[in-house]
Amino acid sequence: MDRIEDLIKWAEASGSHLHEDVEIYHDSVTGLSFRAKKPIPPNTTVVTSHHTSSLSYLNAVGTYSNFRPTKFFPVEFLQTLKKDDPNVIGYFFLMQQYLLREQSLWWPYIRMLPQPDDPKNSGTPVWWPEEDQIFLTGTNAEPPLKKRVQIWEEQWRRGISLLQDYPGHGDYTYLLFQWAATIFDSRSFRPSLTIDPGGLVLNSSADPACQELDQDHIRNDRFSMLYPLLDIGNHNGLNQVEWKVNGSASPFELVHTAGVPEGEQIYNFYGNKSNSELLSGYGFILPSTGVINRDVVHLKLKPDADRFELRKTQRCYVPPFKPAQPDEEFMFGIEAIPSPEQGDTGLPALACFPEGLLDLLCCIMANNRERSYLLQHPEICPQKLSKPFQGPVSRAIFEGIRNINMKLAYDIQRIENNDHNVPQNDNQSLALTYRLGQLSTLKSASSYLTNLTNQALSPAAPPSLIHLLSIERAYNLLAEYHPAISHTVLRLISEDQDEPVPLDWSVFIEDWNKTYWILWVYIVYLVYENDNTSFFPEYPKLAPWMGSIKAFYEPASTSTNVFQGAKDELTALATVTTQLHDLHPGIFPSLQKDTNLVQNMASLVVREEMFVAEYEMLGGVAKGEKREQMLLCVWEE
């Protein structure tokens, strides 16, 4: 308790203040904590921390009179790192102050922190032994640990290389750097929220250019701040506080907006963080409730530069807090989804996915036609469409959803394939609880998407969901509405492939799926050209679809005029189309249209518009079985 009293006295001497009805105590779970000695009314300032007691990069550079300077690092060290790595300077500054011990102005604060000679006290997984960290394999918490260690080592090596002539540089070990970085990661505050950039008071000898650089650092949070006393407040996931900054001369205030009963712990709020973020950064997790789901699974997407540019053209695109780079990863939080009711297609539940996820995926999956459409219609954001599978970008949307589900299934497998023994300590028990939460969320979201995609990938898919054609269904449509042409086509395929009629399409989908899709598009295009009024009268979506396909791909095919396929495919097509024109000259006149151009266009349509998925066979020896094959999404504007 003497050290706590010393900390309070030291902080108050620097302009900070602890409310008279608030005490600091040691909680068995949360460690040092705030507690209400008497009832705390709403909107009470429970603690303040003055900038003069803060510790950060700003103290190390010694440029500002309102941030205490101390023993300076070499000019080369500061000048080399301050532009791009101000946070690293802050880490080295904390190391320096720790090594100064009682001579440091911040010693009453530093000695209350978890100490570098006892890393277990930090509680964060980066300090866990390997046998504990292995329990996080496959979860969202695993990659940040590896990345953090890699970044820290690079930062330390760069910094220490600039201190070779600095007295005692050998004391600035990598272990001590890890400790300092952990303290900043787990206890610091963003300067953009706690400092007024215009309030930096330059020393008389300082270069004004430094102030411009540091103001930019503050606005973009390129370093972080330690606020002694105020950083004792723990996090319970409830946003019942307000941070106040009233100019550079005033302290940083923690205001409790809800009020606290006597004897209860007083919490801060670290932000709307998932359990992955809490575990990685602070070493604890919180239970999910009916109101707040903290078992969020983070999904990363890294679009190519052109796809990122396409996404930015959409009016619903919201730029991130920090300017995104063309090759930047985008993070989305997937939450558990309630089970859809019986008969519900589940489309409304797309709203449960994070804002912008489906929009970005649609841009990533878009073919050239869909990309052109999105550029012409920036007002369209796929995630907000009431009927996302009924328009010109329905293929890209559906493929985006399938890709999300494949990623979720992969993540489920990674966690389940890395199952471990019964936990032997607190770290492992914590990791197991976290793993189970991740797995529950993944399975919930995947179950919903699997239900949705299975419905869509069924011949019995409701018309309100999506219109997909397998090659078997496509040729069945041709037989139903144009039986004479169908009879000829099927006979010619039968003779060419030496297969009996009726054709068993399961025989063809492995080697000839693409070829006979090109043939189908070729035939349907020429039938449409001949008479689009009686095209497919009982299948009304096909006529507007073909009209849109024709409008886009005719010019595209003319500009390339190349067959998108192999020579054997071209030969097989020629065998059928030559006889087809001879047998049905009224529908397939050989001189009115450049048939090679139509053939090339059909091959381009198949390359661009098809996707591969498992789909149920309707006949043949594989009837009722799902076989992987090319599918066509039919839509209308």
C-alpha positions in Angstrom: 0.0 0.0 0.0 3.0 2.3 0.6 3.8 2.2 -3.1 0.2 2.9 -4.1 0.2 5.9 -1.8 3.6 7.0 -3.2 2.2 6.7 -6.8 -0.9 8.9 -5.9 1.3 11.5 -4.2 3.7 11.6 -7.1 0.9 11.9 -9.7 -0.9 14.6 -7.8 2.3 16.6 -7.5 2.4 16.5 -11.3 -1.1 17.8 -11.7 -3.0 14.6 -11.8 -5.9 13.8 -9.4 -7.8 10.8 -7.9 -11.4 11.5 -6.8 -11.6 11.5 -3.0 -14.3 8.8 -3.1 -12.1 6.5 -5.3 -9.4 4.2 -4.0 -6.8 2.0 -5.6 -6.8 -1.7 -4.5 -5.4 -5.0 -5.6 -8.1 -7.3 -7.1 -7.5 -11.0 -7.2 -8.5 -11.2 -10.9 -7.9 -7.8 -12.4 -4.8 -6.7 -10.3 -4.5 -3.0 -9.5 -8.0 -1.5 -9.9 -10.2 1.5 -9.0 -13.0 1.1 -6.4 -15.8 3.4 -5.2 -15.4 4.1 -1.5 -18.8 5.8 -1.6 -21.5 6.0 -4.3 -20.2 7.8 -7.4 -22.8 9.9 -9.1 -23.2 9.8 -12.9 -20.9 12.1 -14.9 -18.2 12.2 -12.2 -14.6 12.7 -13.1 -13.0 9.8 -11.2 -9.4 10.4 -12.2 -7.3 12.8 -14.2 -3.8 12.4 -15.6 -1.8 15.5 -16.5 0.3 15.7 -19.6 3.3 16.6 -17.5 3.2 13.1 -15.9 2.6 11.3 -19.2 5.4 9.2 -20.8 5.9 8.9 -24.5 8.0 9.7 -27.5 7.3 13.4 -26.9 9.4 13.3 -23.7 12.3 11.6 -25.5 12.7 14.3 -28.2 12.7 17.1 -25.6 11.2 19.6 -28.0 8.2 20.7 -25.9 8.1 22.6 -22.6 4.8 20.9 -21.6 6.3 17.4 -21.8 9.1 16.8 -19.4 12.5 16.2 -21.0 15.1 14.0 -19.4 18.4 12.4 -20.3 18.6 12.6 -24.1 19.4 10.0 -26.7 22.0 10.7 -29.4 20.8 13.1 -32.2 21.3 10.4 -34.9 19.1 8.0 -33.0 16.3 10.5 -32.7 16.6 12.0 -36.2 16.7 8.6 -37.9 13.6 7.2 -36.1 11.4 10.2 -35.5 9.9 10.4 -39.0 8.8 6.8 -39.4 9.2 5.1 -36.0 8.3 7.6 -33.2 6.8 4.7 -31.2 10.1 2.9 -31.1 11.7 6.0 -29.6 9.0 5.8 -26.9 9.9 2.2 -26.2 13.5 3.0 -25.8 12.6 6.0 -23.6 10.7 3.7 -21.2 13.7 1.3 -21.2 16.0 4.2 -20.3 13.7 5.4 -17.5 13.6 1.8 -16.1 17.4 1.6 -16.2 17.6 4.9 -14.3 15.4 3.5 -11.6 15.2 5.9 -8.6 16.9 8.7 -10.7 13.9 8.6 -13.1 11.2 11.2 -12.7 8.7 8.4 -13.5 10.1 5.8 -11.0 7.0 5.8 -8.6 5.0 4.8 -11.7 7.4 2.4 -13.4 8.0 0.3 -10.3 4.3 -0.3 -10.1 4.2 -1.8 -13.6 4.7 -5.6 -14.2 8.5 -5.9 -14.2 10.7 -7.3 -16.9 12.3 -9.9 -14.7 8.9 -11.5 -14.1 7.2 -11.5 -17.6 4.4 -13.8 -16.4 2.9 -10.9 -14.6 2.2 -9.2 -17.9 -0.4 -11.9 -18.6 -0.3 -11.4 -22.4 0.2 -14.5 -24.6 3.3 -13.1 -26.2 5.0 -14.0 -22.9 3.5 -17.4 -22.5 5.7 -20.4 -22.8 5.4 -22.4 -26.0 3.4 -25.2 -24.4 0.7 -22.6 -23.5 0.9 -20.7 -26.8 0.2 -23.9 -28.8 -3.4 -23.8 -27.4 -3.9 -20.8 -29.6 -3.0 -22.6 -32.8 -5.5 -21.9 -35.6 -7.3 -19.1 -33.8 -7.3 -15.4 -34.5 -4.9 -14.8 -31.6 -2.1 -16.9 -33.2 -1.0 -14.6 -36.1 -0.7 -11.4 -34.1 1.7 -13.2 -31.7 4.0 -14.2 -34.4 3.8 -10.8 -36.2 4.3 -8.9 -33.0 7.5 -10.8 -32.2 8.8 -10.3 -35.7 8.1 -6.5 -35.7 9.6 -6.1 -32.2 12.8 -7.8 -33.2 13.1 -5.6 -36.3 12.4 -2.5 -34.3 14.9 -3.3 -31.5 17.7 -4.2 -34.0 17.2 -0.9 -35.8 17.2 1.1 -32.6 20.1 -0.6 -30.9 22.2 -0.2 -34.1 21.9 3.5 -33.6 23.1 3.4 -29.9 26.4 1.6 -30.3 28.3 4.6 -28.9 25.7 5.4 -26.2 26.8 4.8 -22.6 25.4 1.5 -21.3 23.9 0.5 -24.7 24.4 -3.1 -23.7 21.7 -2.8 -21.1 19.1 -2.1 -23.8 18.5 -5.8 -24.3 15.9 -7.3 -26.6 14.1 -8.7 -23.5 13.9 -5.2 -22.0 12.6 -3.9 -25.3 9.9 -6.6 -25.4 8.8 -5.5 -21.9 8.6 -1.9 -22.9 6.7 -2.6 -26.0 4.3 -4.8 -24.0 3.7 -2.0 -21.5 2.8 0.4 -24.3 0.7 -2.2 -26.1 -1.4 -3.0 -23.1 -1.6 0.3 -21.2 -1.3 3.2 -23.6 -3.7 5.6 -25.1 -4.0 7.1 -28.6 -2.6 10.7 -28.8 -5.3 11.8 -31.2 -7.9 11.3 -28.5 -5.9 12.6 -25.6 -3.7 15.5 -26.9 -4.6 18.7 -28.6 -2.1 18.9 -31.5 -2.3 22.7 -31.4 -1.3 22.7 -27.8 2.3 21.6 -28.2 4.5 24.3 -26.8 7.9 24.5 -28.5 11.1 25.1 -26.6 12.7 28.4 -27.7 15.6 26.5 -29.4 13.4 23.9 -31.2 13.0 23.7 -34.9 9.4 24.6 -35.9 9.5 21.9 -38.6 9.5 19.3 -35.7 6.2 20.6 -34.5 4.5 20.0 -37.9 5.9 16.5 -38.0 4.8 15.7 -34.5 1.3 17.2 -35.0 0.9 14.8 -38.0 2.1 11.9 -35.8 -0.5 12.8 -33.2 -3.4 13.1 -35.7 -2.4 9.7 -37.2 -1.6 7.9 -33.9 2.0 7.0 -35.0 3.0 6.7 -31.3 1.1 6.1 -28.1 0.9 7.6 -24.6 1.3 6.2 -21.1 -0.9 8.1 -18.5 0.2 7.1 -15.0 -2.7 6.6 -12.5 -5.4 6.8 -15.1 -4.1 3.6 -16.8 -5.1 1.6 -13.7 -8.7 1.5 -14.9 -9.6 -2.0 -16.2 -12.0 -3.0 -19.0 -15.4 -4.8 -18.6 -16.7 -4.2 -22.1 -19.3 -1.6 -21.1 -18.9 1.8 -22.5 -19.9 3.9 -19.4 -17.1 6.4 -19.6 -16.1 9.5 -21.4 -12.5 10.8 -22.1 -12.2 14.5 -21.9 -9.4 16.8 -23.0 -9.8 20.5 -22.5 -6.7 21.9 -24.1 -3.0 21.2 -23.6 -2.9 22.9 -20.2 -5.7 20.8 -18.8 -5.4 17.1 -17.6 -6.8 14.1 -19.4 -10.0 13.2 -17.6 -11.8 9.9 -17.1 -15.5 10.6 -16.5 -17.9 7.8 -15.5 -21.2 8.6 -17.1 -23.4 5.9 -15.4 -22.3 6.2 -11.8 -20.9 3.5 -9.6 -22.4 1.9 -6.3 -20.3 1.9 -3.2 -17.8 -1.0 -3.1 -17.9 -1.7 -6.8 -14.9 -1.6 -9.2 -14.8 1.4 -11.5 -13.9 0.5 -15.0 -12.5 2.2 -18.0 -13.5 1.3 -21.6 -10.8 0.2 -24.0 -13.0 0.3 -27.1 -15.4 -2.2 -28.7 -12.8 -5.0 -28.8 -13.3 -8.7 -29.6 -12.0 -11.4 -27.3 -9.2 -12.0 -29.9 -8.0 -8.4 -29.4 -8.5 -8.5 -25.6 -6.5 -11.8 -25.3 -3.7 -10.7 -27.7 -3.3 -7.2 -26.2 -4.3 -7.6 -22.6 -4.3 -11.3 -21.7 -7.9 -11.7 -20.8 -11.3 -12.4 -22.4 -14.9 -11.5 -21.5 -18.0 -13.6 -21.7 -20.4 -13.0 -24.6 -23.9 -11.9 -23.5 -27.2 -11.6 -25.2 -26.4 -8.0 -26.0 -22.7 -8.1 -26.8 -21.0 -10.9 -28.7 -17.3 -10.8 -28.1 -16.5 -14.1 -29.7 -15.9 -12.3 -33.0 -13.8 -14.1 -35.7 -11.7 -11.7 -37.7 -11.5 -12.3 -41.5 -8.8 -10.7 -43.5 -9.1 -9.7 -47.2 -6.2 -8.4 -49.3 -7.6 -7.1 -52.7 -5.4 -6.4 -55.7 -4.8 -2.8 -56.4 -7.4 -2.7 -59.2 -10.1 -4.4 -57.1 -9.4 -1.9 -54.3 -9.8 1.0 -56.7 -13.1 -0.5 -57.8 -14.3 -0.8 -54.2 -13.5 2.9 -53.7 -15.8 3.9 -56.5 -18.9 2.6 -54.6 -20.8 5.3 -52.8 -21.2 3.1 -49.7 -17.4 2.8 -49.4 -16.2 4.3 -46.1 -12.5 5.0 -45.9 -10.8 3.6 -42.8 -9.6 5.7 -40.0 -6.0 5.5 -41.3 -5.5 5.9 -45.1 -5.5 2.5 -46.7 -2.8 1.4 -49.0 -3.6 -0.5 -52.3 -2.1 -3.7 -50.9 -3.5 -3.3 -47.4 -5.3 -6.1 -45.6 -8.9 -5.3 -44.6 -10.2 -6.8 -41.4 -13.9 -7.8 -40.9 -15.5 -9.3 -37.8 -17.7 -12.3 -38.3 -20.3 -12.8 -35.6 -22.5 -15.8 -34.6 -25.7 -15.9 -36.7 -29.0 -17.1 -35.3 -30.4 -20.3 -37.0 -32.8 -19.3 -39.8 -36.4 -20.3 -39.3 -37.9 -23.2 -41.2 -38.3 -22.2 -44.9 -36.4 -19.0 -44.5 -33.9 -18.5 -47.3 -31.8 -16.5 -44.8 -31.1 -13.5 -47.0 -31.9 -11.0 -44.3 -29.2 -12.5 -42.2 -26.6 -11.1 -44.7 -27.0 -7.9 -42.6 -25.4 -9.8 -39.8 -22.1 -9.7 -41.7 -19.9 -6.7 -41.1 -20.5 -3.6 -43.2 -18.6 -3.7 -46.5 -17.5 -7.3 -46.4 -19.8 -8.5 -49.2 -19.3 -5.3 -51.1 -15.5 -5.8 -51.1 -15.8 -9.5 -52.0 -18.1 -8.7 -54.9 -15.4 -6.3 -56.2 -12.8 -9.1 -55.8 -14.9 -11.7 -57.5 -16.3 -9.5 -60.3 -15.6 -10.5 -63.9 -15.1 -7.8 -66.6 -18.8 -7.4 -67.2 -19.6 -7.1 -63.6 -16.8 -4.7 -63.0 -18.0 -2.5 -65.9 -21.5 -2.6 -64.4 -20.3 -1.6 -60.9 -18.3 1.3 -62.4 -21.4 2.5 -64.3 -23.6 2.2 -61.2 -21.6 3.4 -58.1 -24.9 3.7 -56.2 -25.1 -0.1 -56.0 -23.7 -1.7 -53.0 -24.4 -5.5 -53.1 -24.7 -6.0 -49.3 -27.7 -3.6 -49.2 -29.6 -5.1 -52.1 -33.0 -6.5 -51.2 -32.6 -9.2 -53.9 -28.8 -9.7 -54.1 -29.1 -12.8 -56.4 -31.5 -11.3 -59.0 -29.3 -8.7 -60.8 -26.3 -8.3 -63.0 -23.8 -8.9 -60.2 -25.6 -11.9 -58.7 -22.8 -14.3 -59.8 -20.1 -12.2 -58.1 -22.2 -11.9 -54.9 -22.9 -15.6 -54.8 -19.2 -16.4 -55.4 -18.3 -14.0 -52.7 -20.6 -15.7 -50.2 -19.2 -19.1 -51.2 -15.7 -17.8 -50.7 -16.5 -16.6 -47.2 -17.9 -20.0 -46.3 -14.9 -21.8 -47.7 -12.7 -19.6 -45.5 -14.8 -20.3 -42.5 -14.7 -24.0 -43.1 -10.9 -23.8 -43.4 -10.6 -22.0 -40.1 -12.9 -24.5 -38.4 -10.7 -27.3 -39.7 -7.5 -25.6 -38.5 -8.8 -25.2 -35.0 -10.3 -28.8 -34.8 -7.1 -30.3 -36.3 -5.1 -28.7 -33.5 -7.0 -30.0 -30.6 -4.9 -30.4 -27.5 -4.9 -32.2 -24.2 -6.7 -31.2 -21.0 -5.4 -27.8 -19.9 -2.8 -28.0 -17.2 -2.7 -24.3 -16.1 -4.6 -21.0 -16.1 -3.1 -19.9 -19.5 -4.2 -23.1 -21.2 -7.6 -23.0 -19.6 -8.1 -19.4 -20.8 -6.9 -20.4 -24.3 -9.3 -23.3 -24.4 -12.3 -21.1 -23.4 -11.3 -18.7 -26.1 -10.9 -21.4 -28.7 -14.4 -22.8 -28.0 -15.8 -19.3 -28.4 -14.1 -18.9 -31.8 -15.3 -22.3 -32.9 -18.8 -21.6 -31.9 -18.9 -18.4 -33.9 -17.3 -20.1 -37.0 -19.7 -23.0 -36.9 -22.7 -20.7 -36.5 -21.8 -18.5 -39.4 -20.8 -21.4 -41.6 -24.0 -23.3 -40.8 -26.0 -20.4 -42.1 -24.0 -19.9 -45.2 -23.9 -23.6 -45.9 -27.7 -23.7 -45.6 -28.0 -20.7 -48.0 -25.5 -22.1 -50.6 -27.0 -25.6 -50.5 -30.4 -24.2 -51.2 -29.0 -22.2 -54.1 -27.0 -25.2 -55.5 -30.1 -27.4 -55.7 -32.3 -28.0 -58.7 -35.2 -27.2 -56.4 -33.9 -23.7 -55.4 -36.8 -21.3 -54.9 -37.1 -18.7 -57.7 -36.8 -15.9 -55.2 -33.3 -17.1 -54.3 -31.1 -17.6 -57.4 -31.3 -19.0 -60.9 -28.5 -21.5 -61.6 -28.2 -23.8 -64.6 -26.1 -26.9 -64.8 -25.2 -28.2 -68.3 -27.9 -30.9 -67.8 -30.6 -28.3 -67.0 -29.4 -26.1 -69.8 -29.8 -28.8 -72.5 -33.1 -29.9 -70.9 -34.4 -26.3 -71.4 -33.3 -26.5 -75.1 -35.2 -29.8 -75.5 -38.3 -28.4 -73.9 -38.6 -25.2 -76.0 -36.7 -26.1 -79.2 -37.0 -29.9 -79.5 -36.0 -30.1 -83.2 -32.7 -28.3 -82.6 -32.2 -30.3 -79.4 -32.8 -33.6 -81.1 -30.1 -32.8 -83.7 -27.6 -31.5 -81.2 -27.9 -34.4 -78.9 -27.6 -36.9 -81.8 -24.5 -35.2 -83.1 -22.9 -35.2 -79.6 -23.8 -38.8 -79.2 -22.2 -39.8 -82.5 -19.0 -37.7 -81.9 -18.5 -39.1 -78.4 -19.8 -42.6 -79.1 -22.3 -42.3 -76.2 -25.9 -43.5 -76.3 -29.0 -41.2 -76.3 -30.3 -40.0 -73.9 -27.0 -38.6 -73.0 -25.7 -39.2 -69.5 -24.2 -35.8 -68.7 -22.2 -37.1 -65.7 -20.0 -38.8 -68.3 -19.1 -35.4 -69.9 -18.7 -33.0 -67.0 -15.1 -34.0 -66.2 -13.5 -33.6 -69.7 -16.1 -31.9 -72.0 -18.1 -29.7 -69.6 -16.6 -26.5 -71.0 -16.9 -27.6 -74.6 -20.6 -28.3 -74.5 -21.3 -25.2 -72.5 -19.7 -23.2 -75.3 -21.9 -25.1 -77.8 -25.0 -24.3 -75.7 -24.3 -20.6 -75.5 -23.5 -20.6 -79.3 -26.8 -22.3 -80.1 -28.9 -20.1 -77.7 -27.3 -17.0 -79.0 -28.2 -17.8 -82.7 -31.7 -18.9 -81.7 -32.1 -15.5 -79.9 -30.8 -13.7 -83.0 -33.3 -15.6 -85.2 -36.4 -14.8 -83.1 -36.1 -13.3 -79.6 -39.9 -13.1 -79.2 -40.4 -16.9 -78.9 -37.0 -17.5 -77.4 -37.8 -19.5 -74.2 -41.4 -18.4 -73.5 -41.7 -20.3 -70.2 -38.3 -19.2 -69.0 -38.6 -15.4 -69.1 -35.3 -14.6 -67.5 -33.3 -16.1 -70.3 -34.2 -13.5 -73.0 -33.2 -10.4 -71.0 -30.1 -12.3 -69.8 -29.1 -13.0 -73.4 -29.8 -9.4 -74.4 -27.4 -8.2 -71.7 -24.8 -10.8 -72.5 -25.0 -9.9 -76.2 -24.7 -6.2 -75.5 -21.5 -6.6 -73.5 -19.7 -9.6 -75.1 -20.2 -8.9 -78.8 -17.9 -5.8 -78.7 -15.5 -7.6 -76.3 -15.3 -10.6 -78.5 -14.8 -8.5 -81.7 -11.9 -6.7 -80.1 -10.1 -10.0 -79.1 -11.5 -12.4 -81.8 -9.8 -15.3 -80.1 -11.3 -18.7 -79.1 -11.0 -19.2 -75.3 -10.2 -22.9 -75.3 -8.0 -25.8 -76.5 -7.7 -27.1 -80.1 -9.6 -30.3 -79.3 -12.5 -28.3 -78.0 -12.6 -26.2 -81.2 -12.5 -29.4 -83.3 -15.3 -31.0 -81.3 -17.4 -27.9 -81.7 -16.8 -27.7 -85.4 -18.0 -31.2 -85.9 -21.3 -30.3 -84.4 -21.8 -26.8 -85.6 -21.0 -27.5 -89.3 -23.8 -30.2 -89.5 -26.1 -28.1 -87.4 -26.0 -25.2 -89.9 -26.6 -27.7 -92.7 -29.6 -29.3 -91.0 -31.3 -26.1 -89.7 -30.4 -23.4 -92.3 -33.5 -21.4 -91.3 -32.2 -20.9 -87.8 -28.5 -21.1 -88.4 -27.8 -19.3 -91.7 -24.1 -19.6 -92.4 -23.7 -16.4 -94.3 -25.7 -13.9 -92.2 -23.4 -14.0 -89.2 -19.7 -14.6 -88.7 -20.1 -18.0 -87.0 -16.4 -18.0 -85.9 -17.0 -14.7 -84.1 -20.1 -16.1 -82.4 -18.1 -19.2 -81.4 -15.3 -17.0 -80.0 -17.9 -14.9 -78.1 -19.5 -18.0 -76.7 -16.1 -19.2 -75.4 -15.5 -15.9 -73.8 -18.9 -15.9 -72.1 -18.2 -19.4 -70.7 -14.8 -18.3 -69.4 -16.1 -15.2 -67.7 -19.6 -16.2 -66.5 -19.2 -19.7 -65.3 -18.1 -20.9 -61.8 -17.4 -24.4 -60.5 -19.4 -26.0 -57.7 -21.0 -29.3 -56.7 -24.5 -29.7 -58.2 -27.0 -32.5 -58.2 -27.3 -34.7 -61.3 -30.9 -35.1 -62.6 -30.4 -38.3 -64.6 -28.0 -41.0 -65.7 -26.0 -43.4 -63.5 -25.2 -40.5 -61.1 -28.8 -39.4 -60.6 -29.3 -37.7 -57.2 -25.5 -37.4 -56.7 -23.7 -34.1 -56.4 -20.9 -33.7 -58.9 -18.4 -30.8 -59.3 -19.2 -29.0 -62.6 -19.5 -25.6 -64.3 -22.6 -23.6 -63.5 -24.2 -20.6 -65.1 -26.0 -17.8 -63.1 -29.0 -16.4 -65.1 -30.2 -12.9 -64.1 -32.2 -10.0 -65.4 -31.8 -6.2 -64.8 
